[in-house]
Amino acid sequence: MAKKNVEKKENEAVQERVEELYDKQDFIDNAKELGYERYIVVGALFDCDKDRLSKKELDNLVNKFLRK
């Protein structure tokens, strides 16, 4: 019984860590809805080699871009 509870908690923890990935173009197209100006998102993604990012990764790139 205890083993099942531990496995269930581990599965829930893994699911929480998995973030959905989106195409760069989706972020650019929806910049306003994400709270950014379009040109800021384009600038933040300029040197990014990845084609798909999570929202958290985009936020980090935007913050890094704005600090320059």
N, C-alpha and C positions, 0 to 999 in steps of 0.2 A: 504494500500500500504506500509506504513512504517513498519507495523507488519511483512509483508512478507520479507522485507529486513533484519530486525533484526533476524528473524528465519533463513534466509539463511546464515547470517554471523555467527550465533551460530553453525550451522551445519558444516560450513567450519572449524571453530575453533576446534570442536570436532574431525573432521577427521585428522587435523594436529597433534593432540596430540596422536593419536593411532599409535603405532609403531608395525611393524611386528615382530613376534616371530619366533625364529629358534631353532632347536634342538642343544644340546651341541655338538653332533658329527659333525654337519654341520660346526660349528665354527672350530672344530679341523681339519677337512678335508680341510677347505678353509683358514687356518691361513695365508698362504703366500699372498693370494689375499687381505686379510684384513690388511696386513702390519705387521704381527707378525710372529715370529718363532713358529713352532708347539709346542715346549716344553714350551714356555711361556703361550700359551693358555691352555695347559693341566694343568700347575701349577696353573693358575688363576682359573680354574674351579674345582680344586680338592675338595674343601670343599663346593662347591655350591650345595644347596639342590634342586634347581629348575631344571626341565628337559628342559624347553624352556626359552630363554632369548632374549631380544632385543639387537641390536648392541650397543646401548648406555650403557646397563647394562654390556655387555662384556667389553667395554672400561673402565668402572669404576672398574671392577674386575681386569683387567690387570694392570691399574695404581696402584691400591692398592697392588697387588702382587709385582710389581716392586719396590715399596717403602720399602718393608720389608728388 
